Amino acid sequence: PGSDQCGCLRNGHCKAKWSAERAIFDNLVDQTHPSAEETISLDQLDHLLDLLHPDENLTEDDYDSAHVALRSSSRYINWFQFNKWHTPYFAEKFKQGAALSSYYGTSAIHH
């Protein structure tokens, strides 16, 4: 406790620390598929994205990207698998939206 043995907490890249996104994922696990593995069904993926991005007008491309990236031999995914796709995908999407906003002088992303 209180020590940062791997150094990831200091640099902000810790995947295990609590976050609002992690709490939403964990709540969905508790509601739909409580298990020791702490996973959700891929059937719940669209709902999870809607919960995480309620005001962003997600597109079919967003949902499709998630399903393609997270499809595996199992029908279930855990937080680490989801976050490995989610964080970079939406960082890039936000960056592209900010660039469009700057170019057009309007808000291309709805918050």
N, C-alpha and C positions, 0 to 999 in steps of 0.2 A: 504493500500500500504506500502510495506517495512516491514510489520510484518509477522511473521510466526506463526499464531495462533494455528495451529494444530501440528507443529513440524516436518511435513513431508518434508518440503523444506530443512531444515538443514541436515537431515539424508539421503537425496538423493532418497527418495522413493515417492516423490510427483507424483501423476498420472495426475494432471491437468496442470502442467507446460509445456511450449513449448519444443519440441524436434524435431529433424530432422525427426524422424519417424512419429510424430504427424502431421507435416507439409505435409508429403507425403499422409497420410490418409486424411487430410482435403482437399488437392488439388483433390484427387480422388472423394471425396464427391461432391465438386463443379463441377467437370466435368461430373459426372454420375448421381447423385441423390441429387441435391441441395434441402434441406429441413430444416425446423426448428429443426428437430431431429438430424441432422448431422450424418446420417447413410449411410452405403453402403449396397448394395445387396450382398447376399452370392455368387451370380454369379460373382462378382468382386473380390472375395477373392484370387484366384490364381494370378490375375493380381497385386493385392496389394503386395502379397508376392514376386513376381518377381521384383516389384519396390523397395521394401525394401532390397532385397538380390540379386542384379544383378550379382554378381561375385561368388556366393556360390554354384552353381550347386545343386539347391534344388532337392529333390527326391520325388517320389510319396508318400512316407511315410510322408514327411513334409506337402504336400498338404492335404493328407487324415487326418492327425492329426488335422489340422486347421478345416476342414469341420466337423469332428466328434465332436470336442470340442465346436464349435460355432453353431452347429445346434440347433435351438430352435423353438418355435412355430411361430416365425416371420422369414421372409425372409431377414430381415435387422439387421445389427449389428452396434453399435456405437463404438467409440474409446476405451472406458473403457472396454467393453466386449472383443474387439480384443486384447488390451494390456494385459489384465489379462491372456490370453493364450500365446500371442506372447513372452513377456519378459522372463518368466521362461523356455519356450520351447527352445528358441534359446540360452539362457544362458547355459542350460544343453547340448545342441548340441555343443556349442563352447567348453565347458569344456571337453566333450568326445573327440572332435577333438584334443584339446591341449594334452590330455593324450596320444592319439595315436601318435601324432607327437613326443612327448617326448620318447615314447617307441620305435618307429621305427627310430627316428632321422630325420624325414622328415616332410614336411608340409602336414597335413591331411585335413586342411581347406584352401580353396582358397580365398584369400582376394583381 
